[in-house]
Amino acid sequence: MTTYNPTPLAALWRTLTRFDASKIVPEIAVRNTIGFIAAFVLGVVFSSPNVGVLAALGALNVSYSDSRDPYSIRTRRMLIS
């Protein structure tokens, strides 16, 4: 019996294209999407798209620390990040 030993490129591609729906929390995804888009749109509205992109990237960075924890814990974690 032989074992399947994928090439490194095939293993990388499989890792990059794997989708695990159990890790998605819809309310957090919507909240983070709204924060990202709002930052970008406000930058464009105030005629400063560069600042909007930077703010949107900051919102994206903060979104990685978002969770279902209580507000006090979540706020502290998001401010630190």
C-alpha positions as CSV (number, residue, x, y, z in Angstrom):
1,M,0.0,0.0,0.0
2,T,1.4,3.4,-1.0
3,T,0.7,6.7,0.7
4,Y,-0.1,9.8,-1.2
5,N,2.7,12.3,-1.0
6,P,1.7,15.5,-2.8
7,T,4.2,17.8,-4.2
8,P,4.8,20.9,-2.1
9,L,3.1,23.1,-4.7
10,A,0.0,20.9,-4.7
11,A,-0.1,20.9,-0.9
12,L,0.2,24.7,-0.8
13,W,-2.6,25.1,-3.3
14,R,-4.9,22.7,-1.3
15,T,-4.2,24.7,1.8
16,L,-4.9,28.1,0.1
17,T,-8.1,26.9,-1.4
18,R,-9.6,25.1,1.6
19,F,-12.8,26.6,2.8
20,D,-14.1,25.8,6.3
21,A,-17.6,27.3,6.7
22,S,-17.7,26.3,10.4
23,K,-15.2,29.1,11.2
24,I,-17.4,31.9,9.8
25,V,-19.6,33.8,12.2
26,P,-22.1,35.8,10.2
27,E,-22.7,38.7,12.6
28,I,-19.0,39.3,13.1
29,A,-18.4,39.1,9.4
30,V,-21.1,41.7,8.7
31,R,-19.9,44.0,11.5
32,N,-16.3,43.9,10.2
33,T,-17.4,44.4,6.6
34,I,-19.4,47.5,7.6
35,G,-16.4,48.9,9.5
36,F,-14.1,48.3,6.6
37,I,-16.4,49.8,4.0
38,A,-17.4,52.8,6.2
39,A,-13.7,53.8,6.7
40,F,-13.0,53.6,3.0
41,V,-16.2,55.4,1.9
42,L,-15.7,58.2,4.5
43,G,-12.2,58.8,3.0
44,V,-13.6,59.1,-0.5
45,V,-16.5,61.3,0.7
46,F,-14.0,63.7,2.2
47,S,-11.8,63.7,-0.9
48,S,-9.0,61.8,0.6
49,P,-9.1,58.2,-0.7
50,N,-5.5,57.5,0.5
51,V,-6.6,58.2,4.1
52,G,-9.7,56.1,3.5
53,V,-7.6,53.1,2.4
54,L,-5.3,53.4,5.4
55,A,-8.3,53.6,7.7
56,A,-9.9,50.6,6.0
57,L,-6.7,48.7,6.4
58,G,-6.7,49.6,10.1
59,A,-10.3,48.4,10.4
60,L,-9.3,45.2,8.7
61,N,-6.4,44.8,11.2
62,V,-8.7,45.3,14.1
63,S,-11.3,42.9,12.7
64,Y,-8.8,40.0,13.3
65,S,-9.2,40.5,17.0
66,D,-13.0,40.6,16.9
67,S,-15.0,37.9,18.6
68,R,-18.1,37.2,20.6
69,D,-16.6,38.1,24.0
70,P,-18.2,40.7,26.2
71,Y,-17.9,44.4,25.1
72,S,-15.3,45.3,27.8
73,I,-12.9,42.5,26.9
74,R,-13.5,43.0,23.1
75,T,-13.0,46.8,23.3
76,R,-9.7,46.4,25.2
77,R,-8.4,43.8,22.8
78,M,-9.4,45.9,19.7
79,L,-7.8,49.1,21.1
80,I,-4.6,47.2,21.8
81,S,-4.5,45.8,18.3
